[in-house]
Amino acid sequence: MKRFSLWLALCCMGQVSAQSLSQADYVQFQNQATYLLTQDYYASFKTLATVSEGGTYEMVMSKMLTKLYGPSTKIWNDYTGQNTPFTAYVRDLRTQNRGSGAFRIEGTDYRRAASAQFVGRDSLTLKVYVQQLIRDVRGSRTTPVAITLVGRIGRDPQNQLGYFYNLRIGLVEKASPPADAVPFSADIQDKKNPFASYLAEQTLGVMLQKVTAELAKALPAAANGLNLTGFTYKGCGIHDLFSTDVLATLQTNLTNARQGLQVSTTDKTTDGYQIKGTYEAAGNAFRLSADLLNPAGGVVAHLDNTDLPLSWFAANQRTFIPVEYARTQTENKAIQPFVSDDRDLGLEINTGRTNAVFYKGEVMTLRVRTNKPAFVRALYRNVDNELIWLGDKKIEAGQANVDVELGRSACVSPFGVERLIVVASTDPMCALDVNPERAYQINIRKEPAETTEQAVNKALFEALANSGERKCTRGMVPTGTPYKAIRNIIITTKDKVL
């Protein structure tokens, strides 16, 4: 079992002040450093000391040089008593170990220098002091070494919530921790922690770190799997960049909060714990709400956090309201008049994910379940404001309470926020006004005074009507208000997994 002891010496540069880095930022950096040292650094030597020559060795070496080290990175070489290039050190390690040696980091906790100096502008250097153990044919030797980690300060273009990124190993040298080294407490509420004052900062990163701490505390000790789902504006189902960033940050934070916890935002698990969340404005604050659910669906814990003022978003030129939100709400009004009871209409799409997201090339299989014989129609509004007819189906008496497949559709461009609508009725559906050249496309007839959105919603309204609501079939007599149920799902289509 690997154990490690780390003493930290923090150095940032130039005009970046200590006050510009929040407590959550430091915790995030600490988490990244932990992973890099216990997984990447340790694993790189262990792997390179044992893999066979040839393609496998070259591939692993190339990956290590690209991800963790540079060609000029020097490593303390216990065999020669001096610092040598990474590639030369690995060669000596392989020769001495002959596939049977051991390499690990000893110790129990992080430590860092008592005083932090900021000596740069857009990069940060973290010096970590560890006890490095090597065991080979010559015996077992423990050497104190200092590992210098170099990272960037700023918002990672791929993750707007991240503050540190591109963390790499710059140097490994023989050195003991300084005399003023003190423990770096994992408890962010510890008043002795020199970074505790950063908790007063109001940033999205700090807020999500606090939410993480509350959720991790409420999660039962026996839980080893967790699904994150939702976390969209007012639960609307639109997964834009902000929603994706929040999910990714919570996933990283929760993974680091508990050893061995598997946290997913993509795969469905029916036997694991789930966290369902939403966010919205609450007065002058941004409110994030979350429910921790047990495998049976019961609420284990509920939390609301309103620590972040709305002014933060304006100051940082961020928004949490999706640009498509207003349009989907207008669609909801067009659909609502038809809804009598949707509890008796089941709708399932095979995302294999907790969120309704499809990527280019994936195929959606649509299944419905009704509690009685019915006429079912499936419609789809795509990002180009086209109404697509996915098909009609008559559910016979023997098919009630059974999953019935309506069809399959492939995810193709253009990509964006779209909507799937399924209606079930005891009366037949009216005939559709479709394009004669593209029978699956419903005609949208726009009047001069209408907007495109109004015309689309009018066509949607007509496509959802049945014979009981208007006389749409010759010789058929309307029956009054028929039994009807409707379900709809906001679907986000994307070009690729980010």
ABEGO torsion letter per residue (X at the ends): XBBBBBBBBBBBBEABBAAABBAAAAAAAAAAAAAAAAAAAAAAAAAAAABBBEAAAAAAAAAAAAAABBAABBBBBAAAGBBBBAAAAAAAAAAAAGGABBBBBBEABBBBBABBBBABAABBBBBBBBBBBBBBAAEBBBBBBBBBBBBBBEBBAABAABABBGBBBABBBBBBBBAABBBBBABAABAABAAAAAAABBBAAAAAAAAAAAAAAABBAABABBBBBEGBBGGAGBBBAAAAAAAAAAAAAAAAABBGBBBBAABBBAABBBBBBBBBBBEABBBBBBBBBBAAGBBABBBBBAABBAAAAAAAGBBABBAAAAAAAAAAAAAAAABABAAABBBBBBAGBABBBBBBGBBBBBBBBBABBBBBBBBBBBAAGBBBBAEBBBBBAAABGBBBBAEBBBBBOBBEBBBBBBBBBABBBBBBBBBAABAABBBBBBBAABBAAAAAAAAAAAAABBAAABBABBGBBBAEBBBBBBBBBBBBBBABBX
